[in-house]
Amino acid sequence: MGRWLSLHEVTDGLEHDLKLFDTLPQLNMTQENQRYHLIISVDEKYAIVNALAFYHAHHTLGALMDEDECEQYMLAFQEDGPDFVDNLATKIANTF
């Protein structure tokens, strides 16, 4: 059994209301599995995606990670800047 979810997204300065059908099983909401909503910018979204992609590559490939791939993650991090990433991590941590 699923349910409809309403999402609000801002893309390129335009607001969109989206309706998605959630097919995930309904969970008994405890503190460990509560769902939270987080409002993030497009830049924050890309920073999160890059961080998770690096985390995944690092923990699955480790020392076998391609040198060029490591450099691309480093460049992405440098473009965002350490303060931006640190502030984003703080924002996410304080949301929960």
Backbone hydrogen bonds in HBPLUS format (Angstrom, degrees):
<---DONOR---> <-ACCEPTOR-->    atom                        ^
c    i                          cat <-CA-CA->   ^        H-A-AA   ^      H-
h    n   atom  resd res      DA  || num        DHA   H-A  angle D-A-AA Bond
n    s   type  num  typ     dist DA aas  dist angle  dist       angle   num
A0003-ARG N   A0022-ASP O   2.91 MM  19  5.20 145.8  2.02 136.2 147.2     1
A0022-ASP N   A0003-ARG O   2.64 MM  19  5.20 162.5  1.67 173.5 168.0     2
A0005-LEU N   A0020-LEU O   2.64 MM  15  5.14 164.8  1.66 162.3 167.3     3
A0020-LEU N   A0005-LEU O   2.89 MM  15  5.14 160.1  1.93 148.2 154.6     4
A0007-LEU N   A0018-LEU O   2.75 MM  11  4.92 167.8  1.77 149.0 152.3     5
A0018-LEU N   A0007-LEU O   2.70 MM  11  4.92 169.1  1.71 148.4 152.4     6
A0009-GLU N   A0016-HIS O   2.80 MM   7  5.11 167.8  1.82 155.6 159.9     7
A0016-HIS N   A0009-GLU O   2.65 MM   7  5.11 154.9  1.71 161.9 168.1     8
A0011-THR N   A0014-LEU O   2.80 MM   3  5.27 153.1  1.87 159.8 157.3     9
A0014-LEU N   A0011-THR O   2.86 MM   3  5.27 164.7  1.88 121.0 124.4    10
A0033-ASN N   A0030-THR O   3.19 MM   3  5.57 143.4  2.33 108.2 117.3    11
A0045-LYS N   A0041-SER O   2.93 MM   4  6.21 152.2  2.01 145.6 153.5    12
A0046-TYR N   A0042-VAL O   3.02 MM   4  6.36 160.4  2.06 154.2 157.8    13
A0047-ALA N   A0043-ASP O   2.99 MM   4  6.23 154.4  2.06 145.8 153.2    14
A0048-ILE N   A0044-GLU O   2.93 MM   4  6.17 155.9  1.99 150.1 156.0    15
A0049-VAL N   A0045-LYS O   2.93 MM   4  6.21 162.9  1.96 153.1 157.8    16
A0050-ASN N   A0046-TYR O   2.88 MM   4  6.05 164.8  1.90 150.7 154.8    17
A0051-ALA N   A0047-ALA O   2.97 MM   4  6.09 158.1  2.01 143.7 150.1    18
A0052-LEU N   A0048-ILE O   2.92 MM   4  6.12 162.9  1.95 153.6 157.9    19
A0053-ALA N   A0049-VAL O   2.87 MM   4  6.02 156.5  1.93 149.0 156.1    20
A0054-PHE N   A0050-ASN O   2.90 MM   4  6.08 160.5  1.94 148.8 153.9    21
A0055-TYR N   A0051-ALA O   2.90 MM   4  6.05 161.7  1.93 146.7 152.4    22
A0056-HIS N   A0052-LEU O   2.89 MM   4  6.06 159.9  1.93 147.1 152.2    23
A0057-ALA N   A0053-ALA O   2.92 MM   4  6.13 168.8  1.93 151.2 154.4    24
A0058-HIS N   A0054-PHE O   2.77 MM   4  5.86 165.7  1.79 156.9 161.3    25
A0059-HIS N   A0055-TYR O   3.06 MM   4  6.16 156.6  2.12 144.3 150.1    26
A0060-THR N   A0056-HIS O   2.89 MM   4  5.98 131.7  2.13 146.4 159.2    27
A0061-LEU N   A0057-ALA O   2.77 MM   4  5.44 158.9  1.81 143.9 150.9    28
A0062-GLY N   A0058-HIS O   2.89 MM   4  4.54 123.8  2.22 104.2 120.6    29
A0064-LEU N   A0061-LEU O   2.89 MM   3  5.09 156.2  1.94 135.0 131.0    30
A0065-MET N   A0062-GLY O   3.10 MM   3  5.72 166.9  2.12 120.2 122.6    31
A0070-CYS N   A0066-ASP O   3.04 MM   4  6.41 156.3  2.10 152.5 158.8    32
A0071-GLU N   A0067-GLU O   2.99 MM   4  6.27 154.8  2.06 145.1 152.1    33
A0072-GLN N   A0068-ASP O   2.95 MM   4  6.23 150.4  2.04 146.8 154.5    34
A0073-TYR N   A0069-GLU O   3.09 MM   4  6.42 158.0  2.14 151.3 156.1    35
A0074-MET N   A0070-CYS O   2.96 MM   4  6.22 154.4  2.03 147.0 154.7    36
A0075-LEU N   A0071-GLU O   2.86 MM   4  6.13 157.6  1.91 150.5 156.1    37
A0076-ALA N   A0072-GLN O   2.98 MM   4  6.20 158.2  2.03 146.8 152.7    38
A0077-PHE N   A0073-TYR O   2.98 MM   4  6.19 157.1  2.03 146.5 152.6    39
A0078-GLN N   A0074-MET O   2.87 MM   4  6.12 157.1  1.92 149.1 155.8    40
A0079-GLU N   A0075-LEU O   2.87 MM   4  6.08 150.2  1.96 147.9 155.7    41
A0080-ASP N   A0076-ALA O   3.13 MM   4  6.40 156.0  2.19 145.0 150.6    42
A0081-GLY N   A0077-PHE O   2.82 MM   4  5.98 156.1  1.87 148.7 156.6    43
A0085-VAL N   A0081-GLY O   3.17 MM   4  6.49 166.1  2.19 158.0 161.0    44
A0086-ASP N   A0082-PRO O   2.90 MM   4  5.98 160.6  1.94 146.1 152.2    45
A0087-ASN N   A0083-ASP O   2.82 MM   4  5.93 161.9  1.86 149.0 154.2    46
A0088-LEU N   A0084-PHE O   2.92 MM   4  6.11 150.7  2.01 144.3 152.8    47
A0089-ALA N   A0085-VAL O   2.93 MM   4  6.17 158.9  1.97 149.1 154.5    48
A0090-THR N   A0086-ASP O   2.97 MM   4  6.24 155.5  2.03 147.1 153.9    49
A0091-LYS N   A0087-ASN O   2.86 MM   4  6.07 154.6  1.93 144.5 151.7    50
A0092-ILE N   A0088-LEU O   2.95 MM   4  6.22 162.9  1.98 154.8 158.1    51
A0093-ALA N   A0089-ALA O   2.91 MM   4  6.07 164.9  1.93 148.7 153.5    52
A0094-ASN N   A0090-THR O   2.91 MM   4  6.00 155.9  1.97 150.6 156.4    53
A0095-THR N   A0092-ILE O   3.12 MM   3  5.18 145.2  2.25 100.2 110.6    54
